[in-house]
Amino acid sequence: MTLPDSPQPLQPDPASLLDLGRSVIRIEADAVARLEERLDDSFVQACQLLIGCKGRIVVCGIGKSGHIGAKLAATFASTGSPAFFVHAAEASHGDLGMLREDDVIVALSYSGGSTELLTLIPGIRQMGVPLISLCGEPESPLAKASDIVLNTRVEREACPLGLAPTASTTAALAFGDALAIALLGARGFTEQDFARSHPGGRLGRRLLLRVSDTMVPAADSPRIDDQATLMTALMEISSRGLGMVTVLDQLNQLCGIFTDGDLRRALERGVDIRDANIGSVMTSNPTTIASTALAVDAVALMQKLRITSLPVVKGRQLEGVVTMHALLAAGVV
């Protein structure tokens, strides 16, 4: 028995691939550019309705529009407008129970005829919840049932078959982003506000993380009294592994710090490490930082002074030690 030959992999023409890819970019860019002229009173009314919303923005859709809707809900939520996404099919099987009377619904459907969305309209109307639609067919059932219609119509899809949602979903995404950012501006949303909703991001860490979140507490940090010998200081440094030791006076207040750099300078001067008193080789009145300071400010101070650790104090009482290594591990840098 002779087996049929395996099909040979396609070898598309590189020029054709580039032409088609560039065509998609042009069509979608044109679709987004044409939206600008459609920003009219309906856009303003939608923004005003959303700003006045005392509940949540409930974004709803299905299919490709649903994927865009989920992204828009995330953008609303992260820029100061509480929001979540509800899948239209799931909404008709119980998830509509998430809706409250003080919410506003933003529904996405290019055709405006998605059965799953239209099924929800009687329940939405019964609750009296306002409905904003992002729709490409202003005369569609969804558009006619909406309080505000935002026209996302495109001249054509980027798909050469005219079937796969491409330019239309890009247009819906851009229109939704325009709403979210307009709300951001109207609310006076700041970098600090953004950081609070993005604590895991770099900006969040830079604007929210405090020295107290990354420091080694005083009880666990290397420390000796001001009558100790240099040898005692070296043993304390070795046992704690921070490359430094704080020096405290009889009132348990910070009076100095001894680092690897201080050791190097002491050896260059020929100091006897066995008998020398720590007070003769330490750095007196060292630069310190408060535990309430931003961690990013600690980084800036260390970089300016070219040091790798800072005692953390309240008044002159030692609260801990913050190191560049810990700040790096926390993602502040």
Secondary structure, DSSP 4 states (H G I P E B T S, - for coil): -PPPPPPPPP---HHHHHHHHHHHHHHHHHHHHHHGGG-SHHHHHHHHHHHT-SS-EEEEE-HHHHHHHHHHHHHHHHTT--EEEEEHHHHTTTGGGG--TT-EEEEE-SSS--HHHHTTHHHHHHHT--EEEEES-TTSHHHHH-SEEEE---S--SSTTS-S-SHHHHHHHHHHHHHHHHHHHHHT--HHHHHHT-TTSHHHHHHH-BHHHHSEEGGGS-EEETT-BHHHHHHHHHHH-SSEEEEE-TTSBEEEEEEHHHHHHHHHTT--TTT-BGGGTSEES---B-TTSBHHHHHHHHHHHT-SEEEEEETTEEEEEEEHHHHHHTT--
